[in-house]
Amino acid sequence: MYAIVEIAGQQFKVAKDQKVYVHRLKEEEGKKVSFHNVLLLEDGKNVTVGAPAIDGAAVEAKVVKHLKGDKVIVFKKKRRKGYQKKNGHRQFLTEIQIEGIIAKGAKKVEAKKEAAPKKETPKAKKETAPKAAAPKAKKEAPKAKETKKEAPAKKAAPKASADLSKNTVAELKAMAKAKGLEGYSSMKKAELIAALSK
């Protein structure tokens, strides 16, 4: 009997009492692990293919030890360019021993299901908080509009004054446009001041 199972993002063909090296798992050494993403089961005569996984099937294993794989040298070179890079890599691995293959009736770990509702309750609190804050934001929004309306009125006072040299070119062009002057877009600052002071 063998099974094709997905473990840590990779697919393995496993049988009972087989040792497999997989990407590093979070579980500690000596603990038992079960993998529920079984893609194919072969039981002597019958072959069961999942779509994509077989419901109720599982592969149980024991974490033997955590280790690092062999060093792999990654060497890059571009000839005649003076470019070369040398890197080494050692993959973090976990050695597991397959203890059994369950064809039907495997139950997923309930600890994960219990953890999910705990995560949902803080979300609910977070969702209610912005709703309560929303009316305050609406009340604050008109105040912001009022301050914006007041600001142009304050700016209008310096424009009316005789000293136009303190204003920027953009402000002077806006004043020229409001007065109805022609050709103000091509005028320089001194020309705009002269035209507006008339």
Helices and strands as residue ranges (DSSP letters): E 2-7, E 10-15, E 19-23, E 32-35, E 38-43, E 46-49, E 58-68, E 72-78, E 83-89, E 92-102, H 110-160, H 169-179, G 184-186, H 189-197
